[in-house]
Amino acid sequence: MNNLERSGEGLRTLPPLQNNTTDIIQRYTVIPFKETHSDAACVARIIEIHLLNKLRIDGKELFSLTGLTVPDCEATAEEINTLLSHCAVLCRREEEELAFRLREVNETEHLFQQASTGASSIADARNGSKSRADRADREHRYQSALTRKMEQQTRLNHIKSLPGLLAEEANYIEEGINKKLLNGFSRMARIPTGFLDAFRQAEIKNAADFIINALNELTEAVKKIIQLCTFPLDKYTANNGGVARALAYRDYYCANSYLLRAIISDRDYVEYVHDHKSISERKNKIFPH
């Protein structure tokens, strides 16, 4: 490798000082899930695969416009199956918790009904205030148990929906997927509302929050570049600098324009190109060839 090539390689590794949009795309890395990883890693990886799968179409468009490459989720059939198996264990654990909560509801309901029908002791019956306090206490315990059961049911429903987010990527991979295990879960087209609230462990919530925020940032960066590099649909805008600006944005965001992005912002570059072209066109009209 000669000195010029070494210099070019070095520039590619430098952050774009005047524009971080491409840096958001280029610095994003993917780490596959392994059996030894935690529940938090499982949840985060499923969300990552799901969202990167949805970004794949925009990634192809971005590449066609600029040559920039959006990170692929890099999932394999083996990894999908490992994630599904891990989720099955999570679901069984939550089902056991729900069974416990159901027993708790039945027990406290029975005690509350006893108090409500006067099945308490004769001594309690002689003391009206104590009897009323006992009924109130048993009702409170029953309502609390009912609330915990409902919360657990919601938690279980959300966790059962988690593997369904892998369905689209599993269809994309096709071969080697454990279809029997996959089809045991409901397929999900999007992350359910309130999904993160289902998890009590701070580690899982923090991991999911982190991956969602990172992917939202990545998605916004991709869509922003596509929008800037796309020709305007409005004819007036297109004919009055819209096409020229889109072409200039394509030059700026071209995969090899790392040096350009290090020394000037996208807006300044595009306006410079546009102004220069406008001056040249004006002079050509005044002094035709």
C-alpha positions as CSV (number, residue, x, y, z in Angstrom):
1,M,0.0,0.0,0.0
2,N,1.4,3.4,-1.0
3,N,1.4,6.6,1.1
4,L,-1.7,8.0,-0.7
5,E,-3.7,4.8,0.0
6,R,-2.6,4.8,3.6
7,S,-3.7,8.4,3.9
8,G,-7.1,7.5,2.4
9,E,-7.6,4.6,4.8
10,G,-6.7,6.9,7.7
11,L,-9.3,9.5,6.5
12,R,-12.0,6.8,6.4
13,T,-11.5,6.1,10.1
14,L,-11.8,9.8,11.1
15,P,-15.2,11.1,12.2
16,P,-16.7,13.6,9.7
17,L,-16.1,16.8,11.6
18,Q,-18.6,18.9,9.7
19,N,-21.4,16.3,9.5
20,N,-22.2,13.4,11.8
21,T,-25.1,11.9,9.8
22,T,-22.9,9.4,7.9
23,D,-20.9,8.7,11.1
24,I,-24.1,7.5,12.8
25,I,-24.5,5.0,9.9
26,Q,-20.9,3.9,9.7
27,R,-20.2,3.5,13.4
28,Y,-23.2,1.2,14.1
29,T,-22.1,-2.3,14.8
30,V,-24.0,-5.6,15.3
31,I,-23.2,-8.3,17.8
32,P,-25.0,-11.6,17.4
33,F,-26.7,-13.3,20.3
34,K,-25.2,-16.4,22.0
35,E,-26.7,-18.9,24.4
36,T,-24.5,-17.6,27.2
37,H,-25.9,-14.0,26.8
38,S,-28.4,-12.5,29.3
39,D,-32.2,-12.0,29.1
40,A,-31.5,-8.3,28.4
41,A,-29.2,-9.2,25.5
42,C,-32.0,-11.5,24.1
43,V,-34.6,-8.7,24.2
44,A,-32.3,-6.1,22.8
45,R,-31.1,-8.4,20.0
46,I,-34.7,-9.3,18.9
47,I,-35.6,-5.6,18.8
48,E,-32.4,-4.9,16.8
49,I,-33.1,-7.6,14.2
50,H,-36.7,-6.5,13.9
51,L,-35.8,-2.8,13.3
52,L,-32.9,-3.5,11.0
53,N,-35.1,-5.8,9.0
54,K,-37.5,-2.9,8.5
55,L,-34.7,-0.6,7.5
56,R,-33.4,-2.9,4.8
57,I,-35.5,-1.3,2.0
58,D,-34.4,2.2,2.9
59,G,-30.8,0.8,3.0
60,K,-31.0,-0.3,-0.6
61,E,-32.3,3.1,-1.7
62,L,-29.5,4.8,0.3
63,F,-26.9,2.6,-1.4
64,S,-28.3,3.3,-4.8
65,L,-28.1,7.1,-4.2
66,T,-24.8,7.4,-2.4
67,G,-23.0,4.0,-2.1
68,L,-23.4,4.2,1.7
69,T,-24.2,0.9,3.3
70,V,-26.7,0.5,6.2
71,P,-25.6,-2.2,8.7
72,D,-27.4,-5.5,8.1
73,C,-28.8,-7.4,11.1
74,E,-26.5,-10.3,10.1
75,A,-28.9,-12.8,11.7
76,T,-28.6,-16.5,10.8
77,A,-31.1,-19.3,11.2
78,E,-29.0,-20.7,14.1
79,E,-29.2,-17.4,15.9
80,I,-32.9,-17.0,15.3
81,N,-33.5,-20.5,16.7
82,T,-31.3,-19.6,19.8
83,L,-33.4,-16.5,20.4
84,L,-36.6,-18.4,20.1
85,S,-35.5,-21.0,22.5
86,H,-34.4,-18.4,25.0
87,C,-37.8,-16.7,24.7
88,A,-39.5,-20.0,25.3
89,V,-37.7,-20.3,28.6
90,L,-38.6,-16.7,29.5
91,C,-42.3,-17.4,28.7
92,R,-42.3,-20.6,30.9
93,R,-40.9,-18.6,33.8
94,E,-43.5,-15.9,33.4
95,E,-46.3,-18.6,33.1
96,E,-45.1,-20.1,36.4
97,E,-45.3,-16.6,38.0
98,L,-48.9,-16.1,36.6
99,A,-49.9,-19.5,38.1
100,F,-48.7,-18.3,41.4
101,R,-50.6,-15.0,41.1
102,L,-53.8,-16.9,40.2
103,R,-53.5,-19.1,43.3
104,E,-52.9,-15.9,45.4
105,V,-56.1,-14.4,43.9
106,N,-58.1,-17.5,44.7
107,E,-56.9,-17.7,48.3
108,T,-57.5,-14.1,49.1
109,E,-60.9,-14.1,47.3
110,H,-61.9,-17.1,49.5
111,L,-60.9,-15.3,52.7
112,F,-62.7,-12.1,51.6
113,Q,-65.9,-14.0,50.8
114,Q,-65.7,-15.7,54.2
115,A,-65.5,-12.3,55.9
116,S,-68.3,-10.9,53.8
117,T,-70.7,-13.7,54.6
118,G,-70.1,-13.6,58.3
119,A,-68.0,-16.7,58.4
120,S,-65.6,-15.2,60.9
121,S,-65.3,-16.3,64.6
122,I,-68.1,-15.6,67.2
123,A,-65.6,-13.4,69.0
124,D,-65.2,-11.3,65.9
125,A,-68.9,-11.1,65.5
126,R,-69.3,-9.6,69.0
127,N,-66.8,-6.9,68.1
128,G,-68.3,-5.1,65.1
129,S,-65.5,-2.7,64.5
130,K,-62.9,-5.5,64.5
131,S,-65.1,-7.5,62.0
132,R,-65.4,-4.5,59.7
133,A,-61.6,-3.9,59.8
134,D,-61.0,-7.6,59.1
135,R,-63.3,-7.5,56.0
136,A,-61.6,-4.3,54.8
137,D,-58.1,-5.9,55.2
138,R,-59.2,-9.0,53.4
139,E,-60.7,-7.0,50.6
140,H,-57.5,-5.0,50.2
141,R,-55.4,-8.1,50.1
142,Y,-57.8,-9.6,47.4
143,Q,-57.7,-6.4,45.3
144,S,-53.9,-6.2,45.5
145,A,-53.6,-9.8,44.5
146,L,-56.0,-9.2,41.6
147,T,-53.9,-6.2,40.5
148,R,-50.7,-8.3,40.6
149,K,-52.4,-11.0,38.6
150,M,-53.5,-8.6,35.9
151,E,-50.1,-7.0,35.7
152,Q,-48.5,-10.4,35.4
153,Q,-50.9,-11.4,32.6
154,T,-50.1,-8.2,30.7
155,R,-46.4,-8.9,31.2
156,L,-46.7,-12.5,29.9
157,N,-48.7,-11.3,26.9
158,H,-45.9,-8.8,26.0
159,I,-43.1,-11.3,26.5
160,K,-45.0,-13.9,24.4
161,S,-45.3,-11.3,21.6
162,L,-41.5,-10.7,21.6
163,P,-40.5,-13.7,19.5
164,G,-43.1,-12.7,16.9
165,L,-40.9,-9.7,16.0
166,L,-38.5,-12.2,14.4
167,A,-41.1,-13.5,11.9
168,E,-40.2,-11.2,9.0
169,E,-36.4,-11.8,9.3
170,A,-37.1,-15.6,9.6
171,N,-39.1,-15.4,6.4
172,Y,-36.2,-13.5,4.8
173,I,-33.7,-16.2,5.9
174,E,-36.2,-19.1,5.1
175,E,-33.9,-22.2,5.4
176,G,-33.0,-23.7,8.8
177,I,-35.6,-21.8,10.9
178,N,-37.4,-23.8,13.6
179,K,-40.9,-23.1,12.2
180,K,-42.6,-25.2,14.8
181,L,-41.1,-23.1,17.6
182,L,-41.6,-19.8,15.6
183,N,-45.3,-20.6,14.9
184,G,-45.9,-21.1,18.5
185,F,-45.8,-17.3,19.0
186,S,-48.0,-14.7,17.5
187,R,-46.4,-12.8,14.6
188,M,-45.9,-9.1,15.3
189,A,-45.5,-6.4,12.7
190,R,-44.4,-3.7,15.2
191,I,-43.2,-3.4,18.8
192,P,-46.4,-3.3,20.9
193,T,-47.3,-0.1,22.8
194,G,-46.2,-0.3,26.4
195,F,-43.9,-3.1,25.6
196,L,-41.0,-1.9,27.9
197,D,-43.3,-1.4,30.8
198,A,-43.8,-5.2,30.9
199,F,-40.3,-5.8,32.2
200,R,-39.5,-5.4,35.9
201,Q,-35.8,-5.8,35.5
202,A,-34.0,-2.5,35.1
203,E,-31.2,-4.3,33.1
204,I,-33.7,-5.4,30.4
205,K,-35.5,-2.0,30.2
206,N,-32.2,-0.2,29.9
207,A,-30.9,-2.5,27.2
208,A,-34.1,-2.2,25.2
209,D,-34.2,1.6,25.6
210,F,-30.6,1.8,24.5
211,I,-31.1,-0.3,21.3
212,I,-34.3,1.4,20.4
213,N,-32.8,4.9,20.8
214,A,-29.7,3.9,18.8
215,L,-31.8,2.4,16.0
216,N,-34.1,5.5,15.9
217,E,-31.0,7.6,15.5
218,L,-29.8,5.4,12.7
219,T,-33.2,5.3,10.9
220,E,-33.5,9.1,11.1
221,A,-30.0,9.5,9.6
222,V,-30.8,7.2,6.7
223,K,-34.1,8.8,6.0
224,K,-32.6,12.3,6.2
225,I,-29.9,11.5,3.6
226,I,-32.4,9.8,1.3
227,Q,-34.7,12.8,1.5
228,L,-31.9,15.3,0.7
229,C,-30.6,13.2,-2.3
230,T,-34.0,12.5,-3.9
231,F,-35.2,14.7,-6.7
232,P,-38.2,16.9,-5.8
233,L,-41.6,15.7,-7.1
234,D,-42.8,19.3,-7.5
235,K,-41.8,20.5,-11.0
236,Y,-41.3,24.1,-10.1
237,T,-39.0,23.2,-7.2
238,A,-37.2,20.6,-9.4
239,N,-36.6,23.2,-12.2
240,N,-35.5,25.9,-9.9
241,G,-32.5,24.3,-8.3
242,G,-34.1,21.3,-6.7
243,V,-32.5,18.7,-9.0
244,A,-29.1,20.5,-8.8
245,R,-29.2,20.5,-5.0
246,A,-30.2,16.8,-4.9
247,L,-27.3,16.0,-7.1
248,A,-24.9,18.0,-5.0
249,Y,-26.2,16.2,-1.9
250,R,-25.5,12.9,-3.6
251,D,-21.9,14.1,-4.2
252,Y,-21.5,15.2,-0.6
253,Y,-22.9,11.9,0.8
254,C,-21.1,9.7,-1.6
255,A,-19.4,6.9,0.3
256,N,-16.0,8.1,-0.9
257,S,-16.5,11.8,0.0
258,Y,-15.2,11.4,3.6
259,L,-12.7,14.2,3.1
260,L,-15.4,16.6,1.9
261,R,-17.5,15.9,4.9
262,A,-14.5,16.6,7.2
263,I,-14.0,20.1,5.9
264,I,-17.5,21.5,5.1
265,S,-21.1,21.0,6.1
266,D,-23.7,19.5,3.7
267,R,-25.7,22.7,3.5
268,D,-22.7,24.9,2.8
269,Y,-21.4,22.6,0.2
270,V,-24.7,22.4,-1.7
271,E,-25.2,26.1,-1.6
272,Y,-21.7,26.7,-2.8
273,V,-22.2,24.3,-5.7
274,H,-25.6,25.8,-6.5
275,D,-24.3,29.4,-6.4
276,H,-21.4,28.5,-8.6
277,K,-23.6,26.8,-11.1
278,S,-26.0,29.8,-11.1
279,I,-23.2,32.2,-11.8
280,S,-21.9,30.0,-14.6
281,E,-25.3,29.7,-16.2
282,R,-25.9,33.5,-16.0
283,K,-22.5,34.2,-17.7
284,N,-23.2,31.7,-20.4
285,K,-26.5,33.5,-21.1
286,I,-24.7,36.8,-21.4
287,F,-21.8,35.4,-23.4
288,P,-23.2,32.5,-25.4
289,H,-20.8,30.2,-27.2
